[in-house]
Amino acid sequence: MIDLRSDTITKPSQAMREAMARAEVGDDVYGEDPTINRLEAMASERTGKESALFISSGSMGNLIPLFINGGRGNEVITHRDSHIMSHEVGSVASIAGVLPQCVDTPRGLLTAQAVRPLLRERSYMMSRTTMIEVENTFGGICYPLEHLQKIKALTEEEGLTVHMDGARFWNAVIATRVDPTLLASTCDTLTFCLSKGLGAPVGSLLLGSREFIEEARHIRKMLGGGMRQAGILAAAGIYALEHNIERLAEDHERAQRIAQALKRTQWADITLEDVETNIIFVSGKHCDGKRVEEVLNRHGIACFGSSESVRLVTHLNLSDEDISEVCAIIEQIDEKEFL
C-alpha cells in the first residue's frame, strides 16, 4: 500500500535518529534540559514570539490557550469544522470550560466581517467572547495574510485574543511565501506540530508572550504534560526545523500532481484551487467518500474517507516514484467501479 492517510505517519530518518541519540538531556520540568531549551529558543526566534514551550501534542497546544485566554464560562469563536470542534474530544468545553460559538464560512476561513456580529455585548447574564481561534492551514488551505491581519485588528479593538492552530503552520509559510514572523504576528498564541510534515516522531511548540508561556508551563503540568529528559524528542524537532521546512514544497508539488491526475478522470470530483499545500480532498461523482476509499484501497492506495469525501495527504516518506504510481493507478481506475 502507498500510504496517503496523513502526514502524521512519517517516521524519523536515520539522520534524525542519530541526532536524537546524541541529544544532551536534563530535567525539563526544572528547565534543565539543554536540548529542549535550544528548541524553544529556536522556535521563538523563527516565529518572532517572545517565548515557547515544548509540549506533547497539537491538541495540548490548542487546549492550553483555551484554558488560559479563553477562560471558563467564556466564548471562543471558531469555524464549525475546526479541529478543536471535531477532533479534540470536546476538550474545549470539558476541560477548558469554554463555550464554542461556531461559524460556517467558505473554505474554513474566518473573516473579521463574519466574526464581528457574533461578539457578545457585555451583560451579567451572557458569556463573554474572549478569543477567536483560526486554523492555518485549514484542510490544506492557507489563510490570506490580509484576513488574519483584519481579525487581529478586530480583537485588539475589542480586547480579545487570537489563537492560531498552526499544526501545519510551516506548510502555510512555504505555500504563501509569507515571512513566518509576519504570519505569527497575526495571533497572540500559536501552536505548530513537529510530527506532521516536518517528520519528527512526536511533539509540538506553543508560542506566545513570556507571561503567557510561564502560565502555560503551569497548565501543562496540571494536564499531566510535564516531561523530564525529553531532549531526545526535542533533538528530532531541532533537526526538523533545520532540515525539513523548505522541503515541504516537494509535498505541495506532489499533491498537485495527484490532484491533476484526479481531475483527468471521469469519476473524481475535485476543486483544484483548494489544493494549496499537501492535502487533497476528493469526492466521487457517483458515490460517497467511503466508496471512493474502498476502491482506492483495493488498488493499493491507503486513504481516509468520510460520507462526503476522501482525504489524501503527501509527506516526506513518499518518493517521486510513489507519486507517479499513485497517479497512474488513479487514471487507470474504471468509472464503473464506483457505480
C-alpha positions as CSV (number, residue, x, y, z in Angstrom):
1,M,0.0,0.0,0.0
2,I,1.1,3.5,-0.7
3,D,0.0,5.4,2.4
4,L,-1.7,8.7,1.8
5,R,-3.8,8.7,5.0
6,S,-1.9,11.5,6.7
7,D,1.5,13.2,7.2
8,T,1.4,12.0,10.8
9,I,2.5,8.6,9.7
10,T,6.0,9.8,8.9
11,K,8.9,8.1,10.5
12,P,12.2,9.7,11.6
13,S,15.1,9.4,9.1
14,Q,18.4,7.9,10.0
15,A,19.9,11.3,10.4
16,M,17.1,12.4,12.7
17,R,17.6,9.2,14.8
18,E,21.3,9.9,15.1
19,A,20.5,13.5,16.3
20,M,18.2,12.0,18.9
21,A,20.8,9.5,20.1
22,R,23.4,12.3,20.5
23,A,21.0,14.6,22.4
24,E,22.2,16.1,25.7
25,V,19.4,15.9,28.2
26,G,18.3,17.1,31.7
27,D,15.1,17.5,33.7
28,D,12.8,19.8,31.6
29,V,10.3,20.2,34.5
30,Y,13.2,22.1,36.2
31,G,14.1,23.8,33.0
32,E,17.3,22.0,32.8
33,D,17.1,20.1,29.5
34,P,19.5,22.0,27.2
35,T,18.2,20.4,24.0
36,I,14.6,21.4,24.8
37,N,15.8,24.9,25.8
38,R,17.5,25.2,22.5
39,L,14.4,24.0,20.6
40,E,12.2,26.5,22.4
41,A,14.7,29.3,21.7
42,M,14.9,28.3,18.0
43,A,11.1,28.3,17.7
44,S,10.8,31.7,19.3
45,E,13.4,33.2,17.0
46,R,11.9,31.8,13.9
47,T,8.4,33.0,14.6
48,G,9.2,36.3,16.4
49,K,7.3,35.2,19.5
50,E,8.8,36.1,22.9
51,S,8.7,32.6,24.4
52,A,8.0,29.0,23.5
53,L,7.0,25.7,25.3
54,F,7.7,22.2,24.1
55,I,4.6,20.1,24.5
56,S,3.5,16.6,23.7
57,S,0.8,17.4,21.0
58,G,-1.0,19.9,19.0
59,S,-4.2,19.1,20.9
60,M,-2.5,20.2,24.1
61,G,-1.2,23.3,22.2
62,N,-4.8,24.3,21.5
63,L,-6.2,23.4,24.9
64,I,-3.7,25.4,27.0
65,P,-4.6,28.8,25.3
66,L,-8.3,28.0,25.5
67,F,-7.8,27.3,29.2
68,I,-5.8,30.5,29.9
69,N,-7.0,33.1,27.4
70,G,-10.5,31.6,26.8
71,G,-11.4,31.1,30.4
72,R,-14.2,29.1,31.9
73,G,-17.7,30.3,31.1
74,N,-16.5,32.5,28.2
75,E,-16.8,32.0,24.5
76,V,-14.4,31.3,21.7
77,I,-15.4,31.9,18.1
78,T,-14.2,29.2,15.7
79,H,-15.1,27.5,12.5
80,R,-17.8,24.8,12.6
81,D,-15.4,22.2,11.3
82,S,-12.3,23.3,13.2
83,H,-10.0,20.7,14.8
84,I,-10.9,21.9,18.3
85,M,-14.5,21.2,17.5
86,S,-14.3,17.9,15.6
87,H,-11.1,16.1,16.6
88,E,-10.1,17.0,20.2
89,V,-12.7,15.0,22.1
90,G,-14.6,18.1,23.3
91,S,-11.8,19.3,25.5
92,V,-12.6,22.9,24.7
93,A,-15.7,22.5,26.8
94,S,-15.0,19.5,29.1
95,I,-11.5,20.7,30.3
96,A,-11.1,24.4,29.3
97,G,-14.7,25.1,30.1
98,V,-15.1,27.4,27.1
99,L,-18.3,27.7,25.1
100,P,-17.6,27.4,21.3
101,Q,-19.5,29.7,19.0
102,C,-19.2,28.2,15.6
103,V,-19.1,29.9,12.2
104,D,-19.7,28.3,8.8
105,T,-17.6,30.2,6.3
106,P,-16.3,29.2,2.9
107,R,-13.3,27.0,2.8
108,G,-13.0,27.0,6.6
109,L,-11.5,30.5,6.7
110,L,-12.9,33.1,9.1
111,T,-13.1,36.8,8.3
112,A,-13.4,39.8,10.5
113,Q,-16.7,40.6,8.7
114,A,-18.1,37.2,9.6
115,V,-16.9,37.3,13.2
116,R,-17.9,40.8,14.3
117,P,-21.7,40.2,14.5
118,L,-21.0,37.2,16.9
119,L,-19.2,39.2,19.5
120,R,-21.2,39.3,22.7
121,E,-22.3,42.5,24.3
122,R,-21.2,42.8,27.9
123,S,-24.0,41.5,30.1
124,Y,-24.2,39.9,33.5
125,M,-26.4,37.1,32.1
126,M,-24.3,36.1,29.0
127,S,-21.0,34.6,28.4
128,R,-18.3,36.9,27.1
129,T,-16.4,36.4,23.9
130,T,-12.7,36.3,24.8
131,M,-11.0,34.5,21.9
132,I,-11.0,33.9,18.2
133,E,-9.5,30.6,17.0
134,V,-8.2,30.3,13.5
135,E,-6.7,27.2,11.8
136,N,-3.9,27.7,9.4
137,T,-3.8,25.6,7.2
138,F,-7.4,24.5,7.2
139,G,-7.7,21.2,5.3
140,G,-4.6,22.3,3.4
141,I,-6.0,25.8,2.6
142,C,-4.0,28.8,3.6
143,Y,-5.4,31.9,5.2
144,P,-4.7,35.1,3.2
145,L,-2.5,37.3,5.3
146,E,-5.0,40.2,5.0
147,H,-7.8,38.1,6.5
148,L,-5.6,37.3,9.5
149,Q,-4.5,40.9,9.9
150,K,-8.1,42.2,9.9
151,I,-9.1,39.6,12.5
152,K,-6.2,40.6,14.7
153,A,-7.1,44.3,14.4
154,L,-10.7,43.4,15.4
155,T,-9.5,41.6,18.5
156,E,-7.3,44.5,19.5
157,E,-10.2,46.8,19.1
158,E,-12.4,44.6,21.2
159,G,-9.9,43.4,23.8
160,L,-9.9,39.7,22.7
161,T,-7.1,37.3,21.8
162,V,-6.4,35.2,18.7
163,H,-5.1,31.7,18.9
164,M,-3.8,30.1,15.7
165,D,-3.9,26.3,15.4
166,G,-0.9,26.2,13.2
167,A,-0.5,22.4,13.1
168,R,0.7,22.9,9.6
169,F,2.0,26.5,10.1
170,W,5.1,25.8,8.1
171,N,3.2,24.5,5.1
172,A,1.4,27.8,5.1
173,V,4.7,29.7,5.3
174,I,6.1,27.8,2.3
175,A,2.9,27.9,0.2
176,T,2.2,31.6,0.7
177,R,5.9,32.8,0.9
178,V,4.9,35.0,3.9
179,D,7.7,35.5,6.4
180,P,6.9,33.3,9.4
181,T,7.4,36.2,11.9
182,L,4.8,38.3,9.9
183,L,2.4,35.4,9.8
184,A,2.8,34.7,13.5
185,S,2.3,38.4,14.3
186,T,-1.4,38.0,13.4
187,C,-2.1,35.9,16.5
188,D,-1.4,36.2,20.3
189,T,-0.7,32.5,20.7
190,L,0.4,29.9,18.1
191,T,1.0,26.2,18.1
192,F,2.7,24.2,15.4
193,C,3.4,20.5,15.1
194,L,6.7,18.8,14.6
195,S,5.2,15.4,14.0
196,K,3.3,16.1,10.7
197,G,5.1,17.3,7.6
198,L,8.3,18.1,9.5
199,G,8.8,14.4,10.1
200,A,9.6,14.3,13.9
201,P,8.1,11.4,15.8
202,V,6.3,13.5,18.5
203,G,5.8,17.0,19.8
204,S,4.6,20.5,19.2
205,L,5.6,24.0,20.1
206,L,3.3,26.5,21.9
207,L,4.3,30.1,21.5
208,G,3.3,33.5,22.9
209,S,4.4,36.2,25.4
210,R,6.8,35.3,28.2
211,E,3.9,35.9,30.7
212,F,1.6,33.5,28.8
213,I,4.3,30.8,28.4
214,E,5.1,31.0,32.2
215,E,1.4,30.3,32.9
216,A,1.3,27.6,30.1
217,R,4.0,25.7,32.0
218,H,1.8,25.6,35.0
219,I,-1.2,24.4,33.0
220,R,0.9,21.9,31.1
221,K,1.8,20.3,34.4
222,M,-1.8,20.3,35.6
223,L,-2.8,18.5,32.4
224,G,-0.2,15.8,33.1
225,G,2.1,17.0,30.3
226,G,5.3,17.9,32.2
227,M,8.2,15.9,30.7
228,R,11.6,15.0,32.1
229,Q,14.5,14.0,29.9
230,A,12.6,14.8,26.7
231,G,15.6,16.3,25.0
232,I,15.8,13.1,22.9
233,L,12.4,14.2,21.4
234,A,13.4,17.8,21.2
235,A,16.5,16.9,19.2
236,A,14.2,15.5,16.5
237,G,12.4,18.8,16.5
238,I,15.6,20.7,16.0
239,Y,16.6,18.5,13.1
240,A,13.1,19.0,11.6
241,L,13.3,22.8,11.8
242,E,16.8,22.8,10.4
243,H,16.3,20.4,7.5
244,N,12.6,19.7,6.8
245,I,10.9,23.1,6.3
246,E,12.0,24.1,2.8
247,R,11.4,20.5,1.5
248,L,7.6,20.9,2.3
249,A,7.5,22.5,-1.2
250,E,8.1,18.9,-2.6
251,D,5.0,17.7,-0.8
252,H,3.0,20.5,-2.2
253,E,4.2,19.8,-5.7
254,R,3.4,16.1,-5.4
255,A,-0.1,16.9,-4.1
256,Q,-0.6,19.0,-7.2
257,R,0.4,16.1,-9.4
258,I,-2.1,13.8,-7.7
259,A,-4.8,16.5,-7.9
260,Q,-4.2,16.9,-11.7
261,A,-4.5,13.1,-12.2
262,L,-7.8,13.1,-10.3
263,K,-9.0,16.0,-12.4
264,R,-8.3,14.0,-15.6
265,T,-10.6,11.1,-14.5
266,Q,-14.3,10.7,-15.2
267,W,-15.1,9.5,-11.6
268,A,-13.5,12.1,-9.4
269,D,-14.9,15.5,-8.3
270,I,-12.1,17.8,-7.1
271,T,-11.6,21.6,-6.7
272,L,-8.0,22.2,-7.8
273,E,-8.0,25.7,-6.3
274,D,-8.3,24.1,-2.8
275,V,-5.1,22.1,-3.2
276,E,-2.7,24.7,-1.9
277,T,-0.4,22.6,0.2
278,N,-0.1,18.8,0.8
279,I,-3.8,17.9,1.4
280,I,-6.3,16.8,-1.2
281,F,-10.0,16.4,-0.7
282,V,-11.8,14.5,-3.5
283,S,-15.3,13.1,-3.8
284,G,-16.9,10.7,-6.2
285,K,-19.2,11.9,-8.9
286,H,-21.4,8.8,-8.5
287,C,-20.8,7.7,-4.9
288,D,-19.9,8.8,-1.4
289,G,-16.4,9.1,0.1
290,K,-16.5,5.8,1.8
291,R,-17.0,4.1,-1.6
292,V,-14.1,6.1,-3.1
293,E,-11.9,5.0,-0.1
294,E,-12.9,1.4,-0.7
295,V,-11.9,1.4,-4.4
296,L,-8.6,3.3,-3.8
297,N,-7.7,0.8,-1.0
298,R,-8.4,-2.1,-3.3
299,H,-5.9,-0.6,-5.8
300,G,-3.2,-0.1,-3.2
301,I,-3.8,3.5,-2.1
302,A,-4.4,3.9,1.6
303,C,-6.6,7.0,2.4
304,F,-9.3,8.2,4.8
305,G,-12.8,8.5,3.6
306,S,-16.0,10.0,5.1
307,S,-19.5,10.2,3.8
308,E,-18.6,13.4,1.9
309,S,-15.1,13.0,0.6
310,V,-11.7,11.3,0.8
311,R,-8.5,12.9,2.1
312,L,-5.1,12.2,0.5
313,V,-2.0,13.7,2.1
314,T,1.5,13.8,0.7
315,H,4.5,13.6,3.1
316,L,8.3,13.1,3.2
317,N,8.2,9.3,3.3
318,L,6.9,9.2,-0.2
319,S,9.1,9.3,-3.3
320,D,8.6,10.7,-6.8
321,E,8.1,7.1,-7.9
322,D,5.4,6.6,-5.4
323,I,3.6,9.6,-6.6
324,S,3.9,8.5,-10.3
325,E,2.4,5.1,-9.3
326,V,-0.5,6.8,-7.5
327,C,-1.2,9.0,-10.5
328,A,-1.1,6.0,-12.8
329,I,-3.4,4.0,-10.6
330,I,-5.9,6.9,-10.3
331,E,-6.1,7.4,-14.1
332,Q,-6.5,3.7,-14.8
333,I,-9.4,3.1,-12.4
334,D,-12.6,2.4,-14.4
335,E,-15.5,4.7,-13.6
336,K,-17.7,1.6,-13.4
337,E,-16.0,0.5,-10.1
338,F,-17.8,3.4,-8.3
339,L,-21.3,2.5,-9.5
